[in-house]
Amino acid sequence: AQHYGSAVRDGFIFLEDALRDAGDVDPAKGISGDRLVTLLLAPSSKSSLSLSSDGFMGQLTSGELEGVYNYFKGAFLLFRNATAHRPIPYTASEAEDILHVVNVCLRILPPRPGVAQQ
């Protein structure tokens, strides 16, 4: 239906839900976006997620874990925030590229129960 902005927004909502599930963060706490990423992925966070060594990249080094944090944080700050706060006239190709970013994030996270990963 060419609602590309909605597709991007929905992709980030799904990613936020996956982050909350992985970190056992109650949605009622209202932590989302950048704050959620910082809580769960910042190298200095006491609530940091333990990322599995059997993921597609294997065991991550401390520098790579910092890269994971920055990748997620950048994706949320750039794409999720823009789409959540104003209409963006994405083309199909642009939306697809952004959804690939979301998919890489999902691949890095521990698998969600009942959701197959490819």
DSSP file (Angstrom, degrees, kcal/mol; ACC not computed):
  #  RESIDUE AA STRUCTURE BP1 BP2  ACC     N-H-->O    O-->H-N    N-H-->O    O-->H-N    TCO  KAPPA ALPHA  PHI   PSI    X-CA   Y-CA   Z-CA
    1    1 A A              0   0    0      0, 0.0     3,-0.1     0, 0.0     0, 0.0   0.000 360.0 360.0 360.0   4.7    0.0    0.0    0.0
    2    2 A Q        +     0   0    0      1,-0.2     2,-1.0     2,-0.1     3,-0.2   0.794 360.0 141.0  64.1  32.0    3.1    2.2   -0.1
    3    3 A H     >  +     0   0    0      1,-0.2     4,-1.8     2,-0.1    -1,-0.2  -0.581  15.5 156.8 -97.1  67.7    3.0    3.1    3.5
    4    4 A Y  H  >  +     0   0    0     -2,-1.0     4,-2.1    86,-0.3    -1,-0.2   0.845  66.8  54.8 -69.2 -35.6    6.8    2.9    3.8
    5    5 A G  H  > S+     0   0    0     -3,-0.2     4,-2.6     1,-0.2    -1,-0.2   0.895 108.5  50.4 -62.9 -39.3    7.1    5.2    6.9
    6    6 A S  H  > S+     0   0    0      2,-0.2     4,-2.9     1,-0.2    -2,-0.2   0.884 107.7  53.3 -65.2 -38.6    4.6    2.9    8.7
    7    7 A A  H  X S+     0   0    0     -4,-1.8     4,-2.0     2,-0.2    -2,-0.2   0.911 111.1  46.0 -63.4 -41.8    6.6   -0.2    7.8
    8    8 A V  H  X S+     0   0    0     -4,-2.1     4,-2.0     2,-0.2    -2,-0.2   0.936 113.5  49.1 -65.5 -46.4    9.8    1.4    9.2
    9    9 A R  H  X S+     0   0    0     -4,-2.6     4,-2.1     1,-0.2    -2,-0.2   0.925 111.7  49.2 -59.0 -45.5    7.9    2.5   12.4
   10   10 A D  H  X S+     0   0    0     -4,-2.9     4,-2.4     1,-0.2    -1,-0.2   0.872 107.4  55.8 -63.1 -37.1    6.5   -1.0   12.8
   11   11 A G  H  X S+     0   0    0     -4,-2.0     4,-2.0     1,-0.2    -1,-0.2   0.903 109.6  45.4 -61.4 -41.3    9.9   -2.5   12.4
   12   12 A F  H  X S+     0   0    0     -4,-2.0     4,-2.7     2,-0.2    -1,-0.2   0.834 109.5  54.6 -73.7 -31.8   11.3   -0.4   15.2
   13   13 A I  H  X S+     0   0    0     -4,-2.1     4,-2.3     2,-0.2    -2,-0.2   0.928 109.9  47.9 -63.0 -43.5    8.3   -1.2   17.4
   14   14 A F  H  X S+     0   0    0     -4,-2.4     4,-2.3     2,-0.2    -2,-0.2   0.914 111.7  50.0 -61.8 -42.8    9.1   -4.9   16.8
   15   15 A L  H  X S+     0   0    0     -4,-2.0     4,-2.5     2,-0.2    -2,-0.2   0.907 109.2  51.3 -63.9 -42.1   12.7   -4.3   17.6
   16   16 A E  H  X S+     0   0    0     -4,-2.7     4,-2.7     1,-0.2    -1,-0.2   0.919 110.3  49.4 -60.1 -42.9   11.8   -2.5   20.8
   17   17 A D  H  X S+     0   0    0     -4,-2.3     4,-2.6     1,-0.2    -2,-0.2   0.903 110.5  50.3 -62.5 -40.8    9.6   -5.4   21.9
   18   18 A A  H  X S+     0   0    0     -4,-2.3     4,-2.6     2,-0.2    -2,-0.2   0.897 110.7  49.7 -64.4 -40.4   12.4   -7.8   21.1
   19   19 A L  H  X S+     0   0    0     -4,-2.5     4,-2.3     2,-0.2    -2,-0.2   0.935 111.4  48.6 -62.5 -46.6   14.9   -5.7   23.2
   20   20 A R  H  X>S+     0   0    0     -4,-2.7     5,-2.4     1,-0.2     4,-0.7   0.922 113.0  48.1 -59.8 -44.4   12.4   -5.6   26.1
   21   21 A D  H ><5S+     0   0    0     -4,-2.6     3,-0.8     1,-0.2    -2,-0.2   0.936 112.4  48.3 -61.4 -46.6   11.9   -9.4   25.9
   22   22 A A  H 3<5S+     0   0    0     -4,-2.6    -1,-0.2     1,-0.2    -2,-0.2   0.854 120.4  37.3 -64.0 -35.2   15.6  -10.1   25.8
   23   23 A G  H 3<5S-     0   0    0     -4,-2.3    -1,-0.2    -5,-0.2    -2,-0.2   0.378 106.3-123.4 -98.6   3.7   16.3   -7.8   28.7
   24   24 A D  T <<5 +     0   0    0     -3,-0.8     2,-0.6    -4,-0.7    -3,-0.2   0.922  51.7 164.1  53.1  48.7   13.1   -8.7   30.7
   25   25 A V      < -     0   0    0     -5,-2.4    -1,-0.2    -6,-0.2    -2,-0.1  -0.874  39.5-124.7-100.4 122.4   12.1   -5.0   30.8
   26   26 A D    >   -     0   0    0     -2,-0.6     3,-2.0     1,-0.2     5,-0.4  -0.500  10.3-142.4 -66.8 123.5    8.5   -4.4   31.7
   27   27 A P  G >  S+     0   0    0      0, 0.0     3,-1.9     0, 0.0    -1,-0.2   0.790  97.8  70.5 -57.6 -27.2    6.8   -2.3   29.0
   28   28 A A  G 3  S+     0   0    0      1,-0.3    -2,-0.1     2,-0.1    -3,-0.0   0.692  82.1  72.7 -65.4 -17.4    4.8   -0.5   31.7
   29   29 A K  G <  S-     0   0    0     -3,-2.0    -1,-0.3     2,-0.1     3,-0.1   0.685 100.5-134.1 -70.4 -16.8    8.1    1.1   32.8
   30   30 A G    <   +     0   0    0     -3,-1.9     2,-0.6     1,-0.2    -2,-0.1   0.684  51.1 149.6  74.5  17.7    7.9    3.3   29.6
   31   31 A I        +     0   0    0     -5,-0.4     2,-0.3     4,-0.1    -1,-0.2  -0.750  19.0 149.8 -87.2 124.3   11.5    2.8   28.7
   32   32 A S    >>  -     0   0    0     -2,-0.6     3,-1.1    -3,-0.1     4,-1.1  -0.891  39.4  -1.7-144.7 173.4   11.9    2.9   24.9
   33   33 A G  H 3> S+     0   0    0     -2,-0.3     4,-2.3     1,-0.2     3,-0.3  -0.073 124.0   4.2  50.5-131.1   14.2    3.9   22.1
   34   34 A D  H 3> S+     0   0    0      1,-0.2     4,-2.5     2,-0.2    -1,-0.2   0.850 133.1  53.0 -56.3 -41.8   17.6    5.3   23.0
   35   35 A R  H <> S+     0   0    0     -3,-1.1     4,-2.4     2,-0.2    -1,-0.2   0.889 109.6  49.0 -65.0 -38.6   17.0    4.8   26.7
   36   36 A L  H  X S+     0   0    0     -4,-1.1     4,-2.2    -3,-0.3     5,-0.2   0.920 111.3  49.4 -65.7 -44.6   16.2    1.2   26.2
   37   37 A V  H  X>S+     0   0    0     -4,-2.3     4,-2.8     1,-0.2     5,-0.6   0.918 112.4  48.2 -60.1 -44.4   19.3    0.6   24.1
   38   38 A T  H  X5S+     0   0    0     -4,-2.5     4,-1.2     1,-0.2    -2,-0.2   0.917 111.1  50.7 -64.2 -43.2   21.4    2.3   26.7
   39   39 A L  H  <5S+     0   0    0     -4,-2.4     8,-0.4     1,-0.2    -1,-0.2   0.907 123.8  28.0 -59.0 -43.0   19.9    0.3   29.6
   40   40 A L  H  <5S+     0   0    0     -4,-2.2     9,-3.3     8,-0.1    -2,-0.2   0.702 131.8  26.6 -98.3 -21.2   20.5   -3.0   27.8
   41   41 A L  H  <5S+     0   0    0     -4,-2.8    28,-0.3    -5,-0.2    -3,-0.2   0.571  79.2 115.1-123.5 -11.6   23.5   -2.6   25.5
   42   42 A A    ><< -     0   0    0     -4,-1.2     3,-2.1    -5,-0.6     6,-0.1  -0.433  67.1-131.1 -62.7 132.1   25.7    0.1   26.9
   43   43 A P  T 3  S+     0   0    0      0, 0.0    -1,-0.2     0, 0.0     5,-0.1   0.789 107.1  48.5 -55.2 -28.7   29.0   -1.5   27.9
   44   44 A S  T 3  S+     0   0    0      3,-0.0     2,-0.1     2,-0.0    -2,-0.1   0.467  86.1 117.0 -91.9  -1.4   28.9    0.2   31.3
   45   45 A S    X   -     0   0    0     -3,-2.1     3,-0.9    -7,-0.2    -6,-0.1  -0.423  59.0-148.7 -72.4 139.1   25.3   -0.8   32.1
   46   46 A K  T 3  S+     0   0    0      1,-0.2    -1,-0.1    -2,-0.1    -6,-0.1   0.675 102.0  52.0 -75.4 -17.3   24.6   -3.0   35.0
   47   47 A S  T 3  S+     0   0    0     -8,-0.4    -1,-0.2    -5,-0.1    -2,-0.1   0.179  81.0 151.4-101.6  15.5   21.6   -4.4   33.1
   48   48 A S    <   -     0   0    0     -3,-0.9    -7,-0.2    -6,-0.1    -8,-0.1  -0.150  47.4-115.7 -54.8 137.3   23.6   -5.2   30.0
   49   49 A L        -     0   0    0     -9,-3.3     2,-0.8     1,-0.1    -1,-0.1  -0.410  18.6-127.0 -68.7 146.6   22.3   -8.1   27.9
   50   50 A S        -     0   0    0     -2,-0.1     2,-0.5     0, 0.0    -1,-0.1  -0.886  25.7-150.0 -94.4 112.7   24.5  -11.2   27.5
   51   51 A L        -     0   0    0     -2,-0.8     9,-0.2     1,-0.1    58,-0.1  -0.728  20.7-113.1 -90.2 131.6   24.8  -11.8   23.8
   52   52 A S    >   -     0   0    0     -2,-0.5     3,-0.9    56,-0.2     6,-0.1  -0.230   6.4-140.1 -65.9 144.6   25.2  -15.4   22.9
   53   53 A S  T 3  S+     0   0    0      1,-0.2     6,-0.2     6,-0.1    -1,-0.1   0.548  99.4  68.0 -79.8  -7.0   28.4  -16.6   21.3
   54   54 A D  T 3  S+     0   0    0      4,-0.2    -1,-0.2     3,-0.1    -2,-0.1   0.229  76.3 113.8 -97.5  16.2   26.4  -18.8   19.0
   55   55 A G  S X  S-     0   0    0     -3,-0.9     3,-1.5     3,-0.2    53,-0.1  -0.165  91.7 -86.4 -72.4 177.6   25.0  -15.8   17.1
   56   56 A F  T 3  S+     0   0    0     51,-0.4    -1,-0.1     1,-0.3    52,-0.1   0.676 130.2  44.0 -65.6 -16.3   25.9  -15.2   13.5
   57   57 A M  T 3  S-     0   0    0      1,-0.3    -1,-0.3    51,-0.1    -3,-0.1   0.410 101.4-142.5-106.0   0.4   29.1  -13.3   14.5
   58   58 A G    <   +     0   0    0     -3,-1.5    -1,-0.3    -6,-0.1     2,-0.3  -0.333  61.4   0.4  73.1-157.6   30.2  -15.7   17.2
   59   59 A Q  S    S-     0   0    0     -6,-0.2     2,-0.4    -5,-0.1    -6,-0.1  -0.488  77.0-140.2 -68.0 127.0   31.8  -14.5   20.4
   60   60 A L        -     0   0    0     -2,-0.3     2,-0.1    -9,-0.2    -9,-0.1  -0.718   7.7-133.1 -93.8 139.1   32.0  -10.7   20.4
   61   61 A T     >  -     0   0    0     -2,-0.4     4,-2.5     1,-0.1     5,-0.2  -0.300  32.9-100.7 -77.2 170.0   35.0   -8.8   21.7
   62   62 A S  H  > S+     0   0    0      1,-0.2     4,-1.8     2,-0.2     5,-0.1   0.885 125.9  50.9 -61.5 -37.6   34.6   -5.8   24.0
   63   63 A G  H  > S+     0   0    0      2,-0.2     4,-1.8     1,-0.2    -1,-0.2   0.890 110.0  49.3 -65.8 -38.8   35.1   -3.4   21.1
   64   64 A E  H  > S+     0   0    0      2,-0.2     4,-2.4     1,-0.2    -2,-0.2   0.872 107.5  54.4 -68.3 -36.8   32.5   -5.3   19.1
   65   65 A L  H  X S+     0   0    0     -4,-2.5     4,-2.2     2,-0.2    -1,-0.2   0.882 107.6  50.5 -63.3 -36.9   30.1   -5.1   22.0
   66   66 A E  H  X S+     0   0    0     -4,-1.8     4,-2.5     2,-0.2    -1,-0.2   0.886 108.8  52.8 -65.0 -37.7   30.6   -1.3   22.0
   67   67 A G  H  X S+     0   0    0     -4,-1.8     4,-2.8     2,-0.2    -2,-0.2   0.891 106.0  52.9 -63.2 -40.0   29.9   -1.4   18.2
   68   68 A V  H  X S+     0   0    0     -4,-2.4     4,-2.6     2,-0.2     5,-0.3   0.946 110.3  48.3 -58.6 -48.7   26.6   -3.3   18.9
   69   69 A Y  H  X S+     0   0    0     -4,-2.2     4,-2.8   -28,-0.3    -2,-0.2   0.935 114.5  44.8 -57.5 -48.5   25.6   -0.6   21.3
   70   70 A N  H  X S+     0   0    0     -4,-2.5     4,-2.7     2,-0.2    -1,-0.2   0.865 111.8  52.9 -66.9 -36.0   26.5    2.2   18.9
   71   71 A Y  H  X S+     0   0    0     -4,-2.8     4,-2.3     2,-0.2    -2,-0.2   0.950 114.5  41.1 -63.5 -49.9   24.8    0.5   16.0
   72   72 A F  H  X S+     0   0    0     -4,-2.6     4,-2.5     2,-0.2     5,-0.2   0.943 116.3  49.7 -62.7 -47.8   21.5    0.1   17.9
   73   73 A K  H  X S+     0   0    0     -4,-2.8     4,-2.8    -5,-0.3     5,-0.2   0.923 112.5  47.4 -59.4 -46.1   21.8    3.6   19.4
   74   74 A G  H  X S+     0   0    0     -4,-2.7     4,-2.6     2,-0.2     5,-0.4   0.899 110.5  52.1 -62.1 -41.7   22.4    5.1   16.0
   75   75 A A  H  X>S+     0   0    0     -4,-2.3     5,-1.7    -5,-0.2     4,-1.7   0.920 114.2  43.0 -61.9 -43.7   19.6    3.2   14.3
   76   76 A F  I  <>S+     0   0    0     -4,-2.5     5,-2.4     3,-0.2    -2,-0.2   0.933 116.4  46.4 -68.7 -45.3   17.1    4.4   17.0
   77   77 A L  I  <5S+     0   0    0     -4,-2.8     5,-0.2    -5,-0.2    -2,-0.2   0.887 123.9  32.0 -66.4 -38.3   18.3    8.0   17.1
   78   78 A L  I  X5S+     0   0    0     -4,-2.6     4,-0.8    -5,-0.2    -3,-0.2   0.966 133.4  17.5 -84.4 -58.5   18.4    8.4   13.3
   79   79 A F  I  X5S+     0   0    0     -4,-1.7     4,-2.1    -5,-0.4     5,-0.2   0.925 125.6  45.0 -88.3 -46.6   15.7    6.2   11.8
   80   80 A R  I  ><S+     0   0    0     -5,-1.7     4,-2.3     1,-0.2    -3,-0.2   0.943 115.9  46.4 -65.7 -47.2   13.3    5.4   14.6
   81   81 A N  H  ><S+     0   0    0     -5,-2.4     4,-1.5     2,-0.2    -1,-0.2   0.920 113.0  48.7 -63.7 -43.9   13.1    8.9   16.0
   82   82 A A  H  X S+     0   0    0     -4,-0.8     4,-1.4     1,-0.2     3,-0.3   0.940 115.6  44.1 -60.4 -46.2   12.6   10.6   12.7
   83   83 A T  H  < S+     0   0    0     -4,-2.1    -1,-0.2     1,-0.2    -2,-0.2   0.834 113.2  51.4 -69.1 -32.7    9.9    8.2   11.7
   84   84 A A  H  < S+     0   0    0     -4,-2.3    -1,-0.2    -5,-0.2    -2,-0.2   0.743 116.5  39.2 -75.4 -22.6    8.2    8.4   15.1
   85   85 A H  H  < S+     0   0    0     -4,-1.5    -2,-0.2    -3,-0.3    -1,-0.2   0.577 123.2   9.5-109.4 -11.2    8.1   12.2   15.1
   86   86 A R  S  < S-     0   0    0     -4,-1.4     2,-0.3    -5,-0.2    -1,-0.3  -0.986  82.2 -89.0-162.2 156.0    7.3   13.3   11.6
   87   87 A P        -     0   0    0      0, 0.0    -4,-0.1     0, 0.0    -3,-0.1  -0.532  38.1-164.5 -70.3 130.6    6.1   11.8    8.3
   88   88 A I        -     0   0    0     -2,-0.3     2,-2.1    -5,-0.1   -83,-0.2  -0.975  18.4-137.8-115.6 125.7    9.1   10.8    6.2
   89   89 A P        +     0   0    0      0, 0.0   -86,-0.0     0, 0.0     0, 0.0  -0.374  35.6 179.5 -82.8  64.0    8.4   10.2    2.5
   90   90 A Y        -     0   0    0     -2,-2.1   -86,-0.3     1,-0.1   -85,-0.2  -0.302  22.4-133.6 -63.0 144.7   10.5    7.0    2.2
   91   91 A T     >  -     0   0    0    -87,-0.1     4,-2.5     1,-0.1     5,-0.2  -0.484  31.4-102.3 -83.7 168.9   10.7    5.2   -1.1
   92   92 A A  H  > S+     0   0    0      1,-0.2     4,-2.2     2,-0.2     5,-0.2   0.911 124.3  50.0 -58.5 -42.1   10.3    1.5   -1.2
   93   93 A S  H  > S+     0   0    0      2,-0.2     4,-2.2     1,-0.2    -1,-0.2   0.892 110.5  48.7 -66.1 -41.0   14.1    1.1   -1.6
   94   94 A E  H  > S+     0   0    0      2,-0.2     4,-2.2     1,-0.2    -2,-0.2   0.927 112.3  48.1 -65.0 -45.0   14.9    3.4    1.3
   95   95 A A  H  X S+     0   0    0     -4,-2.5     4,-2.5     1,-0.2    -2,-0.2   0.904 110.5  52.5 -62.6 -40.6   12.4    1.7    3.7
   96   96 A E  H  X S+     0   0    0     -4,-2.2     4,-1.6    -5,-0.2    -1,-0.2   0.915 108.4  50.5 -61.4 -43.4   13.8   -1.7    2.7
   97   97 A D  H  X S+     0   0    0     -4,-2.2     4,-1.3     1,-0.2    -1,-0.2   0.916 111.6  47.5 -60.6 -43.6   17.4   -0.5    3.5
   98   98 A I  H  X S+     0   0    0     -4,-2.2     4,-1.9     1,-0.2    -2,-0.2   0.892 109.1  53.8 -66.4 -39.3   16.3    0.7    6.9
   99   99 A L  H  X S+     0   0    0     -4,-2.5     4,-2.3     1,-0.2    -1,-0.2   0.791 102.3  58.9 -67.3 -25.9   14.4   -2.5    7.6
  100  100 A H  H  X S+     0   0    0     -4,-1.6     4,-2.2     2,-0.2    -1,-0.2   0.886 103.5  52.2 -65.6 -37.8   17.7   -4.4    6.8
  101  101 A V  H  X S+     0   0    0     -4,-1.3     4,-2.1     2,-0.2    -2,-0.2   0.934 109.7  48.9 -60.7 -46.1   19.3   -2.4    9.6
  102  102 A V  H  X S+     0   0    0     -4,-1.9     4,-2.4     1,-0.2    -2,-0.2   0.911 109.6  52.6 -59.1 -43.3   16.4   -3.5   11.9
  103  103 A N  H  X S+     0   0    0     -4,-2.3     4,-2.1     2,-0.2    -1,-0.2   0.877 106.3  52.0 -63.9 -38.2   17.0   -7.1   10.8
  104  104 A V  H  X S+     0   0    0     -4,-2.2     4,-1.5     2,-0.2    -1,-0.2   0.928 109.6  50.8 -62.8 -43.1   20.7   -7.0   11.6
  105  105 A C  H  X S+     0   0    0     -4,-2.1     4,-1.5     1,-0.2     3,-0.4   0.926 109.5  50.2 -58.0 -45.0   19.8   -5.7   15.1
  106  106 A L  H  < S+     0   0    0     -4,-2.4    -1,-0.2     1,-0.2    -2,-0.2   0.855 107.0  54.7 -63.6 -35.4   17.3   -8.6   15.5
  107  107 A R  H  < S+     0   0    0     -4,-2.1   -51,-0.4     1,-0.2    -1,-0.2   0.818 106.3  52.5 -67.0 -30.3   20.0  -11.1   14.4
  108  108 A I  H  < S+     0   0    0     -4,-1.5    -1,-0.2    -3,-0.4    -2,-0.2   0.842  97.2  80.9 -74.7 -34.1   22.3   -9.8   17.1
  109  109 A L  S  < S-     0   0    0     -4,-1.5     3,-0.1    -5,-0.1   -58,-0.1  -0.290  97.7 -91.4 -70.8 155.9   19.8  -10.2   19.9
  110  110 A P        -     0   0    0      0, 0.0    -1,-0.1     0, 0.0   -88,-0.1  -0.387  60.0 -87.8 -59.5 147.0   19.1  -13.5   21.6
  111  111 A P        -     0   0    0      0, 0.0     5,-0.1     0, 0.0    -4,-0.0  -0.279  40.5-121.9 -59.8 141.9   16.3  -15.3   19.8
  112  112 A R    >   -     0   0    0      3,-0.3     3,-2.2    -3,-0.1     2,-0.1  -0.672  34.8-100.5 -81.5 137.1   12.7  -14.5   21.0
  113  113 A P  T 3  S+     0   0    0      0, 0.0    -1,-0.1     0, 0.0     3,-0.1  -0.357 107.7  11.3 -57.5 131.4   10.8  -17.5   22.2
  114  114 A G  T 3  S+     0   0    0      1,-0.2     2,-0.5    -2,-0.1    -2,-0.0   0.470 104.8 105.0  80.3   1.8    8.4  -18.6   19.5
  115  115 A V    <   -     0   0    0     -3,-2.2    -3,-0.3     2,-0.0     2,-0.2  -0.960  65.5-138.5-118.9 116.9    9.9  -16.4   16.8
  116  116 A A        -     0   0    0     -2,-0.5     2,-0.4    -5,-0.1    -4,-0.0  -0.485  14.0-148.7 -73.1 138.4   12.1  -18.2   14.2
  117  117 A Q              0   0    0     -2,-0.2    -1,-0.0     1,-0.1   -10,-0.0  -0.860 360.0 360.0-106.6 145.9   15.3  -16.5   13.2
  118  118 A Q              0   0    0     -2,-0.4    -1,-0.1     0, 0.0    -2,-0.0   0.386 360.0 360.0-110.1 360.0   16.8  -16.8    9.7
